[in-house]
Amino acid sequence: MWKLKFASFFGKSSGAVPNYPSSSVTKLLLLFTVSSGGLLAYSESKSGPAAFDVESSPSDGKKKKVVVLGTGWAGTSFLKNLDISSYDVQVVSPRNYFAFTPLLPSVTCGTVEARSIVEPIRNIIKKKSGEIQFWEAECVKIDAANKKVLCRCNDSGHFVGKGEFLLDYDYLVIALGAEVNTFNTSGVIEHCHFLKEIEDAQKIRRSVIDCFERAIIPNLTEEERRTNLHFVIVGGGPTGVEFAAELHDFVQEDLVKLYPVVQDLVKITVIQSGDHILNAFDERISSFAEQKFQRDGIELLTGSRVVGVSNEAITLKMKSKGEISSVPYGMVVWSTGIRTRPVVSDFMDQIGQSNRRALATDEWLQVKGCNNVYALGDCATINQRKVMEDISTIFSAADKDNSGTLTVEEFRDVIDDILVRYPQIELYLKSKHLQHITDLLKDSETNDGKDLDIEKFKSAFSHVDSQMKTLPATAQVASQQGTYLARCFNHMEESKVNPEGPLRFRESGRHQFRPFQYKHFGQFAPLGGEQTAAELPGDWVSIGHSTQWLWYSVYASKQVSWRTRVLVISDWTRRFIFGRDSSRI
């Protein structure tokens, strides 16, 4: 759950890795090598004076104020790569750390400790050669009209003073992530565990041990013991599958030795509304995962939808037959998707984006209808412009002599700008196994040896927009967006004089920046038993023990600091030697 994409990061959980290109020196450490693979770790370090004031200081009139909401993958990637010498940066987040969420399933079973995958945000910002102000608070209101955000201290304990404060901004970066989507299913919030935050993973770890401790209490019937040891995972995506695999390993490798009296009573069930688990992966991976789970004794209930959860049982509805059934459980983990947070939904209502699943941005990550407001990560989605909406404008821009037809030379003059502005064209070419955009014009209908008129031009591009896809809500995407936006901020002034983007087909000149373009580096799906499946660029699929070592390498290399990198590797080593800790702490 980096780039390679993390599976549970993906699914942010559920596999993705942040990409942090910067001026820092990258060092390579060879930790050890075995016949089945190697473990590599990379570090990125910056040195610079640490400066931090706990009190807000007014702008000196020269620096623009940048307010960043959130310290997840997108927000942290933005901060790590931002040149703050030109900005007054203020960060607001309800948590004062960055968490490596792809390893949350490992935290649930003690494979990795919680503190090993978190880095205090103040450790990150103190390395910047300037001043970044951080407040541990929750944003409760965004006022785009007045360029202000209302924040509230999230300390539920004893607090002296006023807990609310206003921040004004010149640029606002919204990286608030998303929350678990319960689909308004009754009983989910009251009785289910989630797996989005560090606290969630810690609660699950305690609950797993509690289930075993309850199951060995004297005078229980065998059926009562079985119910206490029935672990249900709702959702067959990367996060749910990885947790099921981690839990199975924890039980078989550690807990059955400590609770031998109930070793044959443990049951793990994965409930998936679709026909297959890991349906976002290559079908070879999905099929292998299902076969492995079957061999491991993990029950898969596909084509089933949860309609209610009580304190004793889950109510299911089978899609194929419409039958309703009740499944008793000891613990339930809900991992079925995400939805926008209330503060983001309220902001969407203000700017006329109601009834959307996420904030709509343009290809430069700026929120539609809001100048100087940007949205990254799970809380936003890019509203990619369609080629066919601009096809006549593109034709007119390319037809420099206004002849009403395009020569090959005229078309070639705008090819690069078209490919940059409309990335779906390149995806379409790959899907049709075409080498170049000019190949679109080479079929008999569109190329009879004469220049292209507008109708033939439209025909050549008529199916290109079919390749437009929404980017997945993964850490990999969020990290790339944070890095991209930081680069835009770093070159803000010089790009106004020398714009680097493609032609403005509807206006004169060029766009200030190249649009954001996501690069997919693959995704992982750990399946337990030291086996992992990986979907790599170029339609490569790798499954097995050697891929598990690749998983170790990537996840170690993409830790945010040397401290967390060493801690994670030491946790893995400890688990190999001593097993997992079963203490309820």
ABEGO torsion letter per residue (X at the ends): XXOBBBAAABGGABBBBBBBBBABBBBBBBABBBAAEBBBBBBBBBBEBBBBBABBBBBAGABBBBBBBEABAAAAAAAAABBAAABBBBBBBABABBBBAAAAAAAAAGABBAAAABBBAAAAAAABBEBBBBBBBBBABBBAAAGBBBBBBABABBBBEBABBBBBBABBBBBAEBBBBAGGBBGAAAABBBBABAAAAAAAAAAAAAAAAAAABBGBBAAAAAAAABBBBBEABAAAAAAAAAAAAAAAAAAAAABAAAAAABBBBBBBABABBGAABBAAAAAAAAAAAAAAGBBBBBGBBBABBBAABBBBBBAAAGBBBBBBBABBBBBAEBBBBAAAAAAAAAAGABGBABBBBBAAGBBBGBBGBBBBEAABBBBBBBAAAAAAAAAAAABAAGAGBBBAAAAAAAAAAAAAABAAAAAAAAAAGBABAAAAAABAAABAGBBBBAAAAAAAAAAAAAABBBBBBBAAAAAAAAAAAAAAAAAAAAAAABBABBBBAABBEBBABBBBBBBBAEBBBBAEGGBBBBBBBGGBBBBEAAAAAAAAAAAAAABABAAAAAAAAAAAAAAAAAEBBABBX
